[in-house]
Amino acid sequence: MTGRWWLAAASSAPDVDQVRDLWRAARAAGEPRWYLSLIARIGRQAAAGTSRGRS
């Protein structure tokens, strides 16, 4: 994968499990810790059931 599209994919993921899978894939791809933290934040918000900006 090229570029950092992980955040967009995590934001549109249908459930927390998919966000976790994306986090793992991003980690395996060598993304920096700060970027992984952003993905994790999206996952925590999804787990808590808060809005992620979707209509």
KALIN-V897376 format. One record per pair of residues at least 4 apart in sequence whose C-alpha atoms are under 7 Angstrom apart, sorted by the first residue. I is the first residue (numbers start at 1). GAP is how many residues later the second one is. Records with the same first field share a line. If there is no record, write none. Layout:
I = GAP ; GAP
This chain:
5 = 4
6 = 4 ; 16 ; 20
7 = 4 ; 32
8 = 4
9 = 4
10 = 9 ; 12 ; 29 ; 32
11 = 31 ; 41
13 = 5 ; 6
15 = 4
16 = 4 ; 27 ; 30 ; 31
17 = 4
18 = 4
19 = 4 ; 24
20 = 4 ; 23
21 = 4
22 = 4
23 = 4 ; 13 ; 16 ; 17
24 = 4
25 = 4
26 = 4 ; 5
27 = 4 ; 9
31 = 4 ; 5
32 = 4
33 = 4
34 = 4
35 = 4
36 = 4
37 = 4
38 = 4
39 = 4
40 = 4
41 = 4
42 = 4
43 = 4
44 = 4
45 = 4 ; 5
46 = 4
